[in-house]
Amino acid sequence: MGTMLEVRDLTKRFGGFTAVDRIGFDLAEGEILGLIGPNGSGKSTTFNLIAGALPPSAGSIKLEGREIGGLSPTEVCHLGIARTYQIPRPFRKLTILENVALAAYFGANRLISRSEAWKRAEDALTLTQLPTDPSVRVDGLGAAGLKKLELARALATQPRLLLADESLGGLDEQEMDQAADMLSDIRRERGITIIWVEHIMGVLMRVVDRCVVLDHGEIIATGLPQEVAHDPKVVEVYLGTDAESVQTQVAGRSAGEAAGGAAAC
Ligand SMILES: Nc1ncnc2c1ncn2[C@@H]1O[C@H](COP(=O)(O)OP(=O)(O)OP(=O)(O)O)[C@@H](O)[C@H]1O
């Protein structure tokens, strides 16, 4: 597997305040990387730098060897990177299918026909388990449905790299589990590489391959979920509370993997 993204010395200053401070990490093709950290640690800023919503103050972001730092969001999208937003803002007067078809149309890196946009939208809706019926409106969707719609809009642009921003916010426990499984399925079925930003660590740790943990704009830990969940620096920034639930999730995952391994033998 090749390297999809290389981030080096990436820095973002707002006036005299450094929100992201010389961070660096690699992302392998097909990987799910969790970008975690407490509120205000620099996750969204990092995300916005990769997605083109903010220009870096210094450092570099390379997509398969090509510098993308400072490109516009549209240019970044056309290179195959799609993002979701923490707070979904769909066009409320349009149907679900129309919302996703618009994303497909404007996110495509070449002119596509109306029917192709609809086809891509239907595919994205199927992947996210939303109704493909062209008459269903956005109004009836709850928090979990709106998060799925966000995901469908990003997937309709046919990305190679998906940036998922706080996919769990406002969801109950069962919905969080489903959202985590959905990202895992999308990677498995479509081979899409994923960076998943979350301030809640819990359920994320069950599906990510590796984690990068931010605090005050700096990386304080990088590694496998079970490594970072037990890292004293990570436990400290999460004040032990979330870390406990993370350790439970990671323990559950290890048990599942062990059982799966045994079944495969
Ligand atoms: N446009 C801006 N101007 C000034 N400061 C900013 C700006 N955007 C973010 N910041 C500051 O940068 C720091 C990092 O913010 P960021 O939103 O990246 O954190 P986060 O880890 O995503 O937090 P959350 O989990 O709350 O979304 C915060 O102190 C924030 O107030």
The ligand as an SDF file (V2000), in Angstrom:
LIG
                    3D

 31 33  0  0  0  0  0  0  0  0999 V2000
  -10.5970   31.5260   12.5720 N   0  0  0  0  0  0  0  0  0  0  0  0
  -10.0300   31.4730   13.7850 C   0  0  0  0  0  0  0  0  0  0  0  0
   -9.5220   32.5960   14.3560 N   0  0  0  0  0  0  0  0  0  0  0  0
   -8.9440   32.5320   15.5650 C   0  0  0  0  0  0  0  0  0  0  0  0
   -8.8040   31.4040   16.2930 N   0  0  0  0  0  0  0  0  0  0  0  0
   -9.2890   30.2790   15.7880 C   0  0  0  0  0  0  0  0  0  0  0  0
   -9.9330   30.2470   14.5050 C   0  0  0  0  0  0  0  0  0  0  0  0
  -10.3180   28.9590   14.2550 N   0  0  0  0  0  0  0  0  0  0  0  0
   -9.9440   28.2460   15.3280 C   0  0  0  0  0  0  0  0  0  0  0  0
   -9.3300   29.0230   16.2430 N   0  0  0  0  0  0  0  0  0  0  0  0
   -8.7730   28.5960   17.5240 C   0  0  0  0  0  0  0  0  0  0  0  0
   -7.8500   27.5570   17.2660 O   0  0  0  0  0  0  0  0  0  0  0  0
   -7.9140   26.5750   18.2900 C   0  0  0  0  0  0  0  0  0  0  0  0
   -8.1570   25.2220   17.6560 C   0  0  0  0  0  0  0  0  0  0  0  0
   -9.5040   25.2120   17.1790 O   0  0  0  0  0  0  0  0  0  0  0  0
  -10.1190   23.9630   16.3930 P   0  0  0  0  0  0  0  0  0  0  0  0
  -11.5160   24.3400   16.0310 O   0  0  0  0  0  0  0  0  0  0  0  0
   -9.1990   23.5390   15.3300 O   0  0  0  0  0  0  0  0  0  0  0  0
  -10.1470   22.8680   17.5450 O   0  0  0  0  0  0  0  0  0  0  0  0
  -10.8970   21.4630   17.5700 P   0  0  0  0  0  0  0  0  0  0  0  0
   -9.9170   20.4940   18.1330 O   0  0  0  0  0  0  0  0  0  0  0  0
  -11.4640   21.1620   16.2670 O   0  0  0  0  0  0  0  0  0  0  0  0
  -12.0620   21.7160   18.6030 O   0  0  0  0  0  0  0  0  0  0  0  0
  -13.5830   21.1430   18.6200 P   0  0  0  0  0  0  0  0  0  0  0  0
  -13.5000   19.7070   19.0660 O   0  0  0  0  0  0  0  0  0  0  0  0
  -14.2080   22.0140   19.6540 O   0  0  0  0  0  0  0  0  0  0  0  0
  -14.1740   21.3100   17.2590 O   0  0  0  0  0  0  0  0  0  0  0  0
   -9.0060   26.9960   19.2640 C   0  0  0  0  0  0  0  0  0  0  0  0
   -8.3820   27.6460   20.3490 O   0  0  0  0  0  0  0  0  0  0  0  0
   -9.8210   27.9780   18.4610 C   0  0  0  0  0  0  0  0  0  0  0  0
  -10.4240   28.9470   19.2760 O   0  0  0  0  0  0  0  0  0  0  0  0
  1  2  1  0
  2  3  1  0
  2  7  2  0
  3  4  2  0
  4  5  1  0
  5  6  2  0
  6  7  1  0
  6 10  1  0
  7  8  1  0
  8  9  2  0
  9 10  1  0
 10 11  1  0
 11 12  1  0
 11 30  1  0
 12 13  1  0
 13 14  1  0
 13 28  1  0
 14 15  1  0
 15 16  1  0
 16 17  2  0
 16 18  1  0
 16 19  1  0
 19 20  1  0
 20 21  2  0
 20 22  1  0
 20 23  1  0
 23 24  1  0
 24 25  2  0
 24 26  1  0
 24 27  1  0
 28 29  1  0
 28 30  1  0
 30 31  1  0
M  END
$$$$
